[in-house]
Amino acid sequence: MALKKTFCLNHPDRPAIGICVITGQAICEECSTRYEGVNYSREGLRILQARRKAENAVRWWPDRFWLIVCTLLSPLSVLLVYFGFRALIFFMGLRS
């Protein structure tokens, strides 16, 4: 069985060295970008970037939830400890 030679979508005179995993387009060496061991076309890289940006936007809130809660509560906890000790001292009769 003979293999059919494919050519680059952008450069019809150049043989394709791979296929973009996102778009499925045949791409030549000049059009191919190898990222994480996989061939991508320029359009495929843009799509990949948009997908990862969307994934990171969705994951932002749960990852930072406890950081936000602790940051907001830390001044309150300092005040509670301070006034708690003052109340303890007052009720024990140790005030000056």
C-alpha positions as CSV (number, residue, x, y, z in Angstrom):
1,M,0.0,0.0,0.0
2,A,1.5,3.3,-1.1
3,L,1.4,6.3,1.3
4,K,-0.2,9.4,-0.1
5,K,2.1,12.4,0.2
6,T,0.4,15.4,1.9
7,F,1.3,19.0,1.6
8,C,1.1,21.9,3.9
9,L,-2.2,23.8,4.0
10,N,-0.4,27.2,4.0
11,H,2.4,26.2,1.6
12,P,1.1,23.8,-1.1
13,D,4.6,23.4,-2.5
14,R,6.0,22.0,0.8
15,P,5.5,18.5,2.1
16,A,3.8,18.2,5.5
17,I,5.8,17.0,8.4
18,G,2.9,16.6,10.7
19,I,-0.7,17.2,11.6
20,C,-1.9,19.8,14.1
21,V,-3.5,17.9,17.0
22,I,-6.1,20.6,17.5
23,T,-7.1,21.6,14.0
24,G,-6.1,18.4,12.1
25,Q,-4.4,20.5,9.4
26,A,-1.4,19.2,7.6
27,I,1.6,21.5,8.4
28,C,5.1,21.9,7.1
29,E,8.2,22.4,9.2
30,E,7.8,26.2,9.0
31,C,4.2,26.2,10.1
32,S,4.7,23.6,12.8
33,T,5.3,24.5,16.5
34,R,6.3,21.6,18.7
35,Y,4.9,22.2,22.2
36,E,5.0,19.6,25.0
37,G,6.1,17.0,22.4
38,V,3.1,17.6,20.1
39,N,2.7,19.4,16.7
40,Y,0.5,22.5,16.6
41,S,-0.3,24.9,13.9
42,R,-0.6,28.7,14.6
43,E,-4.3,28.5,14.8
44,G,-4.1,25.4,17.0
45,L,-1.8,27.2,19.4
46,R,-4.4,30.1,19.7
47,I,-7.1,27.6,20.4
48,L,-5.0,25.8,23.0
49,Q,-4.2,29.2,24.7
50,A,-7.9,30.2,24.8
51,R,-8.8,26.8,26.3
52,R,-6.1,27.0,29.0
53,K,-7.1,30.6,29.8
54,A,-10.7,29.6,30.2
55,E,-9.7,26.6,32.5
56,N,-7.6,28.9,34.7
57,A,-10.4,31.4,35.0
58,V,-12.8,28.7,36.2
59,R,-10.2,27.3,38.7
60,W,-9.2,30.7,40.1
61,W,-11.9,31.0,42.8
62,P,-11.6,27.5,44.5
63,D,-7.8,27.8,44.6
64,R,-7.8,31.1,46.3
65,F,-10.9,30.7,48.5
66,W,-9.1,30.0,51.8
67,L,-6.5,32.7,51.2
68,I,-9.2,35.3,50.7
69,V,-11.1,34.1,53.8
70,C,-8.0,34.1,56.0
71,T,-6.9,37.5,54.7
72,L,-10.3,39.0,55.5
73,L,-10.6,37.3,58.9
74,S,-7.1,38.0,60.2
75,P,-7.7,41.6,61.4
76,L,-11.0,40.5,63.0
77,S,-9.2,37.7,64.9
78,V,-6.6,40.1,66.2
79,L,-9.3,42.3,67.5
80,L,-11.2,39.4,69.1
81,V,-8.0,38.2,70.8
82,Y,-7.2,41.7,72.1
83,F,-10.7,42.4,73.4
84,G,-11.0,38.8,74.7
85,F,-8.0,39.2,76.9
86,R,-9.2,42.7,78.1
87,A,-12.6,41.2,79.0
88,L,-10.9,38.3,80.8
89,I,-8.7,40.7,82.8
90,F,-11.7,42.9,83.6
91,F,-13.9,40.0,84.8
92,M,-11.1,38.5,86.9
93,G,-10.6,41.8,88.6
94,L,-7.0,42.2,87.5
95,R,-7.5,45.6,85.8
96,S,-5.1,48.3,86.7
